[in-house]
Amino acid sequence: MFTELKNRFEPVLGKFLSSPPMAHLAGGQLTIDEYRSILKQVYYYVRENPQLQALATVYFRGRQRDLVKNFYQHATSEIGHEQLALNDLVTLGGDASDIPYKNPLPATTALTAYAFYQIYNLNPLGYLGYLFFLEFVPTQAGPVLTDHFHKIGVKDNALTFLRDHIEIDQGHNRLMERYAESLLREDADLDCVEYAMLTTSHLYEQMLTSAIRDAHENLDTGWNWEELEADQVSPAERASEVA
């Protein structure tokens, strides 16, 4: 199952790497402002991923429960990775003070919402396609992407998020093999995961495109009141803290 999954991922990865935003990076046209804007959106979806992965296990039954511990350990290892994206943004001269309390761009919300929709409303095993895409892009294409970033002037100290995932996702790739061999039983499962890969790739491309555009448009997405109220701060208090 895992070998077949990797075979199905190859054309998905190829199409993603040739997409307009990735070609923009590969061609040396991505600016530092645009990269900062991308990092901001990366923060938002990565913040959700540990809880999202834990959520997927609610549907595990029978021997599927044998993987609950692995899923939780995997999810735990992702906690705090969103801060790496903010650290890179700050290293590049960005201001991250309000980012945790703002709404993401709509395209970023769509990426995260799709994963929840797959778990809640479709075959929850399809979540593996979302996870597979996010885990295997860095390990398969990370060194090439690093070279592209170096060519536009991004130094290693502003690539901590990417470099961390090139390294840590090697172990996660091995976990993905276990997930695939233990959870996927028939062609219908493979088809479901493949579709989730395709959808995640498409939505990730849309997120990158929106982030690049927003570097020039600076869309005001408004306050995320759930995050503000959870921290018991108001926009006025946030403004005074920044000042």
C-alpha positions in Angstrom: 0.0 0.0 0.0 2.8 2.4 0.9 4.6 1.8 -2.4 1.4 2.5 -4.3 0.8 5.6 -2.3 4.3 6.9 -3.1 3.7 6.2 -6.8 0.4 8.1 -6.7 2.1 11.0 -4.9 4.8 11.5 -7.6 2.6 13.2 -10.2 0.9 15.3 -7.5 4.3 16.6 -6.3 5.4 17.2 -9.9 2.4 19.3 -10.6 2.7 21.2 -7.4 6.4 22.0 -8.0 5.5 23.4 -11.5 2.6 25.5 -10.2 2.7 29.3 -10.7 3.8 30.2 -7.1 6.5 27.5 -7.1 7.7 28.6 -10.5 7.8 32.1 -9.1 10.2 30.9 -6.5 12.2 28.7 -8.8 12.6 31.6 -11.2 14.1 33.8 -8.6 11.2 36.2 -8.6 9.9 35.7 -5.1 10.7 38.7 -3.0 11.5 38.8 0.7 8.2 40.6 1.4 6.4 37.8 -0.4 8.2 35.2 1.6 7.3 36.9 4.8 3.7 36.9 3.7 3.9 33.1 3.0 5.4 32.5 6.5 2.5 34.3 8.0 0.0 31.9 6.4 2.2 28.9 7.2 1.9 29.9 10.9 -1.9 29.7 10.7 -2.3 26.3 9.2 0.6 24.7 11.1 -0.9 25.9 14.4 -3.9 23.7 13.8 -2.1 20.5 12.7 -1.3 18.8 16.1 -4.9 19.1 17.3 -6.2 18.1 13.8 -4.1 14.9 13.8 -5.3 14.0 17.3 -8.9 14.5 16.1 -8.5 12.0 13.3 -8.1 9.2 15.8 -11.6 9.6 17.1 -12.8 7.4 14.2 -10.2 4.6 14.7 -11.8 1.3 15.5 -10.6 -2.3 16.3 -6.9 -2.8 15.3 -6.8 0.8 14.0 -6.6 1.8 17.7 -3.1 0.3 17.7 -1.9 3.4 15.9 -3.5 6.0 18.3 -0.3 6.2 20.3 1.8 6.8 17.1 -0.7 9.4 16.0 -0.5 11.3 19.3 3.3 11.1 19.4 3.4 12.4 15.8 1.0 15.2 16.7 3.0 16.1 19.8 6.2 16.4 17.8 4.5 19.0 15.7 3.5 21.3 18.6 5.3 24.6 18.5 6.4 24.3 14.8 4.3 27.4 14.0 6.7 29.4 16.1 9.5 28.5 13.7 7.6 30.2 10.9 7.2 33.4 13.0 10.9 33.3 14.0 11.8 33.2 10.3 9.5 36.1 9.6 11.0 38.2 12.4 14.5 37.3 11.2 13.6 38.7 7.9 12.4 42.0 9.5 8.8 41.2 9.9 6.5 42.1 12.8 4.8 39.0 14.3 3.2 40.7 17.3 -0.4 40.6 16.0 -0.2 37.6 13.8 -1.5 35.1 16.4 -4.6 37.2 17.0 -5.5 37.9 13.3 -7.6 35.8 10.9 -5.7 34.0 8.2 -6.3 34.6 4.5 -9.5 32.9 3.2 -7.3 30.5 1.1 -5.5 29.4 4.3 -8.7 28.8 6.1 -9.9 26.7 3.1 -6.8 24.5 3.4 -7.3 23.9 7.1 -11.1 23.5 6.7 -10.7 20.8 4.1 -8.8 18.6 6.5 -11.6 18.9 9.1 -14.2 18.3 6.4 -12.4 15.1 5.2 -12.3 13.8 8.8 -15.8 14.7 9.8 -17.8 14.3 6.5 -15.9 11.9 4.3 -13.7 8.8 4.8 -11.5 9.9 7.8 -8.6 7.8 6.4 -8.4 10.4 3.6 -6.8 12.6 6.2 -3.6 10.6 5.4 -3.5 12.3 2.0 -3.5 15.7 3.7 -0.7 14.5 6.0 1.2 12.8 3.3 1.4 15.9 1.2 2.6 18.1 4.0 5.2 15.5 5.2 6.6 14.4 1.9 7.0 17.7 0.1 9.8 18.9 2.5 11.7 15.5 2.3 11.3 15.1 -1.4 11.8 18.7 -2.5 13.3 20.4 0.5 17.0 20.7 -0.7 15.9 22.1 -4.0 13.6 24.6 -2.3 16.4 25.6 0.0 18.6 26.4 -3.0 15.9 28.5 -4.5 15.6 30.5 -1.3 19.3 31.0 -1.0 19.3 32.4 -4.6 16.8 35.1 -3.6 18.8 36.1 -0.6 17.2 34.1 2.2 19.9 32.8 4.6 19.7 29.6 6.6 18.8 31.5 9.8 15.5 32.5 8.1 14.8 28.9 6.9 14.5 27.2 10.2 10.9 26.1 9.5 11.9 24.5 6.2 15.1 22.9 7.4 13.4 21.5 10.5 10.9 19.8 8.4 13.5 18.4 6.0 15.0 16.7 8.9 12.2 15.7 11.2 9.8 14.6 8.4 12.2 11.8 7.6 11.0 10.1 10.7 7.4 11.1 10.0 7.8 9.5 6.5 8.6 6.2 8.2 5.5 6.7 10.3 3.5 7.3 7.2 4.6 3.9 5.9 3.2 2.3 9.0 0.0 4.2 8.7 -0.5 3.2 5.1 0.3 -0.5 5.7 -1.9 -0.7 8.8 -4.9 1.5 7.9 -5.4 1.2 4.1 -7.1 -2.0 3.1 -8.5 -1.6 -0.4 -8.3 0.4 -3.6 -11.2 2.6 -2.4 -8.9 3.7 0.6 -6.0 4.5 -1.8 -8.3 6.4 -4.1 -9.6 8.4 -1.1 -6.0 9.3 0.0 -4.9 10.1 -3.5 -7.8 12.5 -3.9 -6.9 14.2 -0.6 -3.3 14.6 -1.8 -4.6 16.3 -4.9 -7.0 18.5 -3.0 -4.4 19.5 -0.5 -1.9 20.3 -3.2 -4.4 22.5 -5.0 -5.4 24.3 -1.8 -1.8 24.8 -0.8 -1.0 26.3 -4.2 -4.0 28.7 -3.7 -2.7 29.6 -0.3 0.7 30.4 -1.7 -0.8 32.5 -4.5 -3.0 34.4 -2.0 0.0 35.0 0.3 2.2 36.3 -2.5 -0.6 38.6 -3.7 -1.3 39.8 -0.1 2.3 41.0 0.2 1.2 43.8 -2.1 -2.4 44.2 -1.1 -2.2 43.8 2.7 -5.8 42.6 3.2 -7.1 43.3 6.6 -8.6 40.0 7.7 -9.7 41.3 11.1 -9.2 40.0 14.6 -9.6 36.4 15.5 -11.8 36.9 18.6 -11.5 33.3 19.7 -7.7 33.7 20.1 -8.0 37.1 21.6 -10.6 36.1 24.2 -8.7 32.9 25.0 -5.7 35.0 26.0 -8.0 37.5 27.6 -6.7 40.5 25.7 -8.5 43.1 23.5 -7.3 44.7 20.3 -6.7 47.9 22.3 -4.5 46.1 24.8 -2.6 44.4 21.9 -2.0 47.8 20.4 -0.7 49.2 23.7 1.6 46.2 24.2 3.1 46.7 20.7 3.5 50.4 21.3 
